[in-house]
Structures are given as structure tokens and as C-alpha cells.
Amino acid sequence: MESAYPPVAFYFKVVFEGTDQDTSFQEVSGISSQMETESYVEGGENRFTHKLPKGVTHSNLVLKRGIADANSPLVGWCQAVFEGGFSAPITPKNLKVNLMNEDKQPIRSWFFASAFPVKWEVDTFNSTKNDVVIETIELSYTYSNRVA
């Protein structure tokens, strides 16, 4: 049974294929697709320019959370990519972002194929604030689908 419409945005889960660990995040952003177009000017027609579809592009998926333990599988994956010196191939991972209802069931899902980290950032340390240290992991991926 689906929740009331519209669904709330604060209850979600990120699931990396092959693991159910290390999937808690404070924020997920970048779920978007955009059609690239090419302008074509028709000879003799000066009132407009045709826009022809070229291909779909996706923004990077951005995951934010409190800084994780060094034993985190996601931290290990990021370290292998950013600190490995390309001595081993980058291992892409499939993942899903699920928007959940109050019964802990997914009501909307997005699938991301062959994702890999392209940016790993730790927020600024500031001695005048009492905030949680946030790490941001930005992932590139081949394609995405809304699956539910």
C-alpha cells in the first residue's frame, strides 16, 4: 500500500549492489537527466532554429553523510580509486536510491549503473561551530532508470 501523496523526502535508503552495509546518508542529490540538443538552421527560414535531440546526459550523484569509519566498505572503495595510483582498475558498482514509506517499503526507486567515485570531499573544520563533520562522495555513472 502506497503512502499519501506526495511522499516525503526525508526517508530514503541507498543500496550498493552486493552489500547492505554502509548505506546511511544525510542527503542525496543529483538525480537528474537532461536531453542535449543540437541547433540546426534551415536554409531560407529565419523565424526559428530547429533543436534536434543529441543524447541524454546525467549529472553526478552526490551522497553526503557524517564522516565514516576507516573500516567502511565505501571508504575503502574511494581510497582504492583516489589513493591507488591507478595500479588497479576502478571497480564500478551498481546502486539504487529508494524513497521509503512509513512501513520501511520503497515507494520510488532509481537505479544507477556502473557508478564510480569522481570526487571525495570532507567539509571544512571550524573551531567556532559544533557541527558533525560531513563527507561528500560524488559518483559518475553510465545511465540511470527510475524503476518504481
Secondary structure, DSSP 4 states (H G I P E B T S, - for coil): -PPSSSPPSS-EEEEETT--SS---SEEE---EEEEEEEEPPTT--S--EEEEEEEEEPPEEEEEEPPPTT-HHHHHHHHHHHSTTSS----EEEEEEEE-TTS-EEEEEEEEEEEEEEEEEPPP-TT--PPPEEEEEEE-SEEEE--
